[in-house]
Each structure stands twice: as structure tokens, then as C-alpha cells.
Amino acid sequence: MNSKQIKSALSTFRAADVSIIKDDATRAQAQKLQAKQKGFTLLELLIVITLIAVLATAALTAYNGIGETASDTAAANNLLDAQSALNNYRAIEAGYPDQFDNLANASGTDADGMATLRAPETSAFFGQWVAVDAGTVGSVWKAVGDSMKAVGVEELQALTNATTFDVGYVPNLALNESYPLTNDVAPSARGTELELWANDTSGALYGGVSTTTAAVSIVPSSTTGAAGDCTAGLVSITDSFDGTTADENQRLNLINDAMDDDACVLVLAVGFGKDVPGSTSGDKVEISQVPTLGTNNVNPATHYARAVALFQVGADGSDGSIEDGVISASEIFRKARLVGIVDPEGRQRDEVIAAANDAG
């Protein structure tokens, strides 16, 4: 170490923040040496060099994990942007934009299609409500459609289980109706605007796909976690995509306190997707873009990573009847209620921020 390097090291040492040194005695020694104006003895120089090493180690410790938490930190900020965009649109337009993304395959078959796009964390939190065009379920399905239409949401971007993808596909674009997919034969199989609540001439539950079943993504709801507990119409709303049964409604009650943790509630979960801005073109409020919410666990390069809007459309007993675990058509709200915005893992903003800090 030559004299120039020694002078540079001493200058760096005198300017360093020694308060990050945790050991009291070492910190006191460093502060004493920083205050010394005259030259250092050889022993003091050795001590200074040692202290510089200690400071370097402390600094590395302080910054350790910043890269690991960056995705969650950005996701928390993007959740706020998404919430603000929807709130502003609602305030001016008296409704919400159209063409959100369905996290479930349109037909309810949970293979290929959206099942390929969802990260394991997404499949573990969200689930699907599958309706059939018959009796009680069909009437509930139509009531849900009317509830969503009343706030401006008439169509969902959706895929079917017949959808497959080319190598190198972009998950966050795959639901766009113009995105090129391997299976590019029928519009209904490649991501199109599905009028999920419009009965067509064939009697199907929605237009564009010739089937008598339909599915939309939800946040599972349960009062006990028991099999068969909580249904909408005749169909269970307790299971996530990966088959895990909801254990009461703690997750929903945490998102919005208005949803009791001991009542059955029907909450649709739809992605704030690529085609939402297009549906606002020409409106008083135009949404220019939607944020990507890649998190520490969900990589946008490999999985769907958008904000997810939660609309409560019904609750057991909301019509004044005795709660029986079944949400009927009369218990569907006249207008859907936006109850929260969460990330692809189902976490609200405070949870994302806490996770980022814990990881750091």
C-alpha cells in the first residue's frame, strides 16, 4: 500500500458512517480515530484498515436482499397505481372499464390454456366457479352477469383448455384477442372477448363458445372448510385451482372487512389485463396502460402477472333470508362491488410491502 493509497483510505474512513458498526467498543474506537486531526501511528493505521473492512462488511449486510425484494416493492407500487386508475375511472364514468381477464378457462376444464399461464401461487389462492345451463345455477349465473353489467363489465378476455402456446410466448399478452397462439383455429380458443353472461341461440351460457358450461375465476369462500360447504347455485365455491379447500373466509375478510369470515360470499377475481385500456378509448377517463405485477415468486416472463380486481357479486342471506350455505339468484347484488385489488399471489398492498421488508 503506497502513500497515495493510504491517504485515500484515510479520507474514506473519516467520511464513513461508523454508526452502522454494532459493537459499542469498536464503534467508539472508530469515532475516536475519525476525530484525530494529526497523523496516525503504525498501530492506528492497522486499526483503521481493520475498521474499513468492518465497515465494508456492515454495508454489504445492510444492502443484502435489496435485489430479492425489488420485485415485491415494485408490485406494491403498481397495486396502488391499479387501484387509483380504477377508482378514478369509476368516479367519472360511474362504472368500471371492460374486458378484464378470466383466470379460469372459459369452459371450466383446468388444463392447458390459463392453467399453463398461472403461477403455482396464483393457482393456490384463486379458484373457479363453474356454472351449467340448467335450473338454479343458470339463473344465478345470469344474475351475476346482470350485476357485473350494471358496473360496466360485460365481457371477459378468456381462453379455453384447447389453447396451447408457442415457445417463447409472453404470458401477459396471451389473453389478447390478437396474440398469435399455436392453436389459432377458433377465436374462442385463442383468447377473445367472451360475453360470459349472454345466452346465445343455442342455449349456451355465453356467446362465442358452443358449450353448456362456463367458468369464471373467484376467490374461494367457505364457512367451515368442509366438503360441500358454500355453493353458488348448485356449484361449490370453496376450492382453489390446485384443489385446496378454503378454511373459512379469513383471506376475504382481511381484504375487506365487510365480508364476514363466517359467511358464504361470491367474489369474482378478474385480471387487470392488456385489453382493459382499449375498452376506455374515447371515454372521459382513458386508461393508457396496465401495470405488470411481477413479484418475488411470480415471474412475468413465465407466468401471468397482472393486478387482480375483486368484485363481490353476492352473499348468502343478503336478501334477508336465513343463511343456508347456498347463494341463490335473489342473493346476488344488483350492482357488483369492487372490494379490493390484489397481486397475482392474492396479496393486498400491505401484505406485499410486509413481505418485501421481511425478505430484506
HELIX and SHEET records of a PDB file:
HELIX    1   1 SER A    3  ALA A   15  1                                  13    
HELIX    2   2 VAL A   18  ILE A   20  5                                   3    
HELIX    3   3 ASP A   24  ALA A   35  1                                  12    
HELIX    4   4 LEU A   42  TYR A   63  1                                  22    
HELIX    5   5 ILE A   66  GLU A   93  1                                  28    
HELIX    6   6 MET A  114  LEU A  117  1                                   4    
HELIX    7   7 PRO A  120  PHE A  125  1                                   6    
HELIX    8   8 GLY A  135  LYS A  149  1                                  15    
HELIX    9   9 PRO A  171  LEU A  173  5                                   3    
HELIX   10  10 PRO A  187  ALA A  189  5                                   3    
HELIX   11  11 GLN A  250  ILE A  255  1                                   6    
HELIX   12  12 VAL A  276  SER A  279  1                                   4    
HELIX   13  13 ALA A  329  GLU A  331  5                                   3    
HELIX   14  14 ARG A  349  ALA A  359  1                                  11    
SHEET    1   A 6 THR A 192  LEU A 194  0                                        
SHEET    2   A 6 LEU A 156  ALA A 158 -1                                        
SHEET    3   A 6 PHE A 100  ASN A 102  1                                        
SHEET    4   A 6 VAL A 265  GLY A 271 -1                                        
SHEET    5   A 6 VAL A 308  ALA A 315 -1                                        
SHEET    6   A 6 ILE A 332  VAL A 342 -1                                        
SHEET    1   B 2 GLY A 127  VAL A 132  0                                        
SHEET    2   B 2 THR A 213  ILE A 218 -1                                        
SHEET    1   C 3 VAL A 235  SER A 236  0                                        
SHEET    2   C 3 THR A 231  ALA A 232 -1                                        
SHEET    3   C 3 VAL A 326  ILE A 327  1                                        
END                                                                             
